[in-house]
Amino acid sequence: MILSLSSETSSTASKLYLYNQAKLLARSGMEVAILMVENRKLSDPCLEKLNIEDGDFNISLHLKYIGSNFPNCNTALNTTLSYPDSNGTIVMDVFVQTKFKNENILFHRKTVQKP
Protein backbone atom coordinates (compact mmCIF):
# COMPACT_ATOMS: atom_id res chain seq x y z
CA MET A 1 0.00 0.00 0.00
CA ILE A 2 2.72 2.47 0.99
CA LEU A 3 4.82 1.51 -2.05
CA SER A 4 1.83 2.02 -4.35
CA LEU A 5 1.10 5.46 -2.85
CA SER A 6 4.75 6.47 -3.17
CA SER A 7 4.83 5.42 -6.81
CA GLU A 8 1.61 7.32 -7.58
CA THR A 9 2.91 10.48 -5.87
CA SER A 10 6.15 10.29 -7.87
CA SER A 11 4.21 9.88 -11.13
CA THR A 12 1.96 12.85 -10.32
CA ALA A 13 4.96 15.04 -9.48
CA SER A 14 6.64 14.05 -12.75
CA LYS A 15 3.53 14.86 -14.80
CA LEU A 16 3.11 18.20 -13.02
CA TYR A 17 6.75 19.10 -13.72
CA LEU A 18 6.40 18.20 -17.42
CA TYR A 19 3.14 20.16 -17.71
CA ASN A 20 4.69 23.28 -16.18
CA GLN A 21 7.74 22.91 -18.42
CA ALA A 22 5.42 22.67 -21.46
CA LYS A 23 3.66 25.89 -20.41
CA LEU A 24 6.97 27.73 -20.19
CA LEU A 25 8.13 26.38 -23.55
CA ALA A 26 4.85 27.49 -25.15
CA ARG A 27 5.46 31.05 -23.96
CA SER A 28 9.07 30.93 -25.19
CA GLY A 29 7.95 29.60 -28.57
CA MET A 30 5.44 32.44 -28.93
CA GLU A 31 8.14 35.01 -28.15
CA VAL A 32 10.48 33.48 -30.75
CA ALA A 33 7.71 33.57 -33.37
CA ILE A 34 6.90 37.22 -32.58
CA LEU A 35 10.57 38.16 -32.91
CA MET A 36 10.74 36.37 -36.26
CA VAL A 37 7.62 38.20 -37.50
CA GLU A 38 8.95 41.57 -36.34
CA ASN A 39 12.33 41.01 -38.04
CA ARG A 40 10.77 39.89 -41.35
CA LYS A 41 11.34 42.05 -44.40
CA LEU A 42 8.15 42.93 -46.29
CA SER A 43 9.45 41.12 -49.38
CA ASP A 44 9.94 37.87 -47.40
CA PRO A 45 7.16 35.30 -47.13
CA CYS A 46 5.21 35.29 -43.89
CA LEU A 47 5.93 32.84 -41.11
CA GLU A 48 2.95 30.47 -41.08
CA LYS A 49 4.35 27.48 -39.22
CA LEU A 50 7.32 27.01 -36.91
CA ASN A 51 8.57 23.75 -35.41
CA ILE A 52 11.10 23.74 -32.58
CA GLU A 53 12.67 20.73 -30.87
CA ASP A 54 13.88 21.32 -27.35
CA GLY A 55 15.32 18.31 -25.58
CA ASP A 56 12.32 16.26 -24.49
CA PHE A 57 9.67 18.45 -26.16
CA ASN A 58 8.36 19.28 -29.64
CA ILE A 59 6.93 22.79 -30.05
CA SER A 60 4.70 23.57 -33.03
CA LEU A 61 3.33 27.04 -33.79
CA HIS A 62 0.68 27.93 -36.38
CA LEU A 63 0.15 31.61 -37.25
CA LYS A 64 -2.80 33.33 -38.93
CA TYR A 65 -2.63 37.00 -39.88
CA ILE A 66 -5.50 39.48 -39.68
CA GLY A 67 -5.67 42.74 -41.59
CA SER A 68 -3.80 44.33 -44.46
CA ASN A 69 -0.51 45.06 -42.65
CA PHE A 70 1.01 41.78 -43.85
CA PRO A 71 1.72 41.85 -47.59
CA ASN A 72 2.78 38.56 -49.22
CA CYS A 73 0.96 36.50 -46.58
CA ASN A 74 -1.08 33.59 -47.89
CA THR A 75 -2.96 33.18 -44.63
CA ALA A 76 -3.85 36.84 -44.15
CA LEU A 77 -7.53 37.56 -43.53
CA ASN A 78 -7.79 40.78 -45.52
CA THR A 79 -11.20 41.82 -44.34
CA THR A 80 -12.50 45.26 -43.51
CA LEU A 81 -12.01 45.61 -39.80
CA SER A 82 -14.27 47.66 -37.54
CA TYR A 83 -11.32 48.93 -35.52
CA PRO A 84 -8.17 50.10 -37.32
CA ASP A 85 -6.09 49.06 -34.29
CA SER A 86 -6.98 45.44 -35.05
CA ASN A 87 -5.01 45.65 -38.29
CA GLY A 88 -1.77 43.69 -38.01
CA THR A 89 -2.99 41.15 -35.46
CA ILE A 90 -1.72 37.57 -35.32
CA VAL A 91 -3.68 34.59 -34.03
CA MET A 92 -1.22 31.98 -32.78
CA ASP A 93 -1.82 28.33 -31.91
CA VAL A 94 0.98 26.75 -29.90
CA PHE A 95 1.24 23.02 -29.26
CA VAL A 96 3.88 21.55 -26.94
CA GLN A 97 4.20 17.78 -26.65
CA THR A 98 6.61 15.54 -24.81
CA LYS A 99 8.66 12.95 -26.67
CA PHE A 100 8.11 10.36 -23.90
CA LYS A 101 5.72 7.52 -24.67
CA ASN A 102 4.95 6.71 -21.04
CA GLU A 103 4.54 10.38 -19.94
CA ASN A 104 2.63 11.91 -22.85
CA ILE A 105 1.84 15.56 -22.12
CA LEU A 106 0.19 17.81 -24.73
CA PHE A 107 -0.26 21.50 -23.98
CA HIS A 108 -2.16 23.83 -26.31
CA ARG A 109 -2.54 27.59 -26.13
CA LYS A 110 -4.28 29.98 -28.50
CA THR A 111 -3.35 33.62 -28.24
CA VAL A 112 -3.86 36.87 -30.08
CA GLN A 113 -0.71 38.95 -30.48
CA LYS A 114 -0.01 42.41 -31.78
CA PRO A 115 3.67 42.55 -32.82
N, C-alpha and C positions, 0 to 999 in steps of 0.2 A: 504494500500500500504506500509506504513512504517513498520507495524507489519510483513507483509510478507517478506520484505527485511531483517528485523532484524532476523527473524527465519531462513532464508536462509543463512545469514552470520554466525550465530551460528552453523548451521549444517556443513557448509564448514570448519569452524575452528575445529570442533570436528573430522571430517574425516581427516583433515590434521594432527592433533595431533596423532590420532591412526595410520596413515600411517608412521609417523616419529618414533613412538614407535615400530612399527613392524620392521622397518629397523634396529633399534638399537638391538632389540631382535634377529634378524637374525645374526647379527655380533657376539653377545654374544654366540648364539647357535653354530656357527662355531668354536669359540675359545674353547668351552667346548668339542666339538667333537675332535678337534686337540689334546687337552690335554689328552683325553681318549685314542686316538690312540698312542700318544707318551709314555704313561705309560703302554701300553699293553705288557704283556710277550709274547714271540714268540710262546709259547705253547698254549696260549689262542686263542679262535676264534676271528676273526676280527669283528670290529664294522661295521655293514652294515646299520643299521637303529637306529635312536635315536628319541624318542618322549619326549618332555618337556612341562609341563603345567606351565604357569606363569600368575597367576591372571586371566586376561581377554583374554589371548592369548594361542593358541596351537602352538607349534613349532615342526616341523617334519624335520629331516635331513636324507638324503639318500646318502650313500658313495659308490663310485666305486674306486677300486685300480688299478693302472697301474704299470706294471713292476714285477720283480721277488723279490723285497725286502720284500714282505708280504707273508711269508709262512702261510699255513692253512687258506687262504682267498678264499672263494667260488667265490667271485665276481672279483677276480684279473684278469686282462687282461695280461696274461703272453706272450706277444709278443716280438719279437726282436725289440728293439728301436734303432732309428738312433743315438740318443744322450744318452750316459750313464747317464748324469745328470737328464734325465727324469725318470729314474728308481726310484720308491718309491713316485710317485705322486698320489694324491687323487683328484678325481672329486667329488665335493659336491653339492647337490641340497638342498636348504633350503626353506621351506615353513612356513610362519607365517600367522595365521588366527585368527581373533577375534572370541570371543564366542558370540557376540551380534548378534541378528537376524536383528535388524533394522539398524545397522551400520556394515555391513559385509565388512571387509577389508581383502584381500589376497595379501601377498607380497611374491614373489619368487625371489631367487637369485641363480645362478649357479656360482661356483668358482672352480679354480684349486689351490690346496694347496700342499706345499712341507713341511711335518712335520720334 
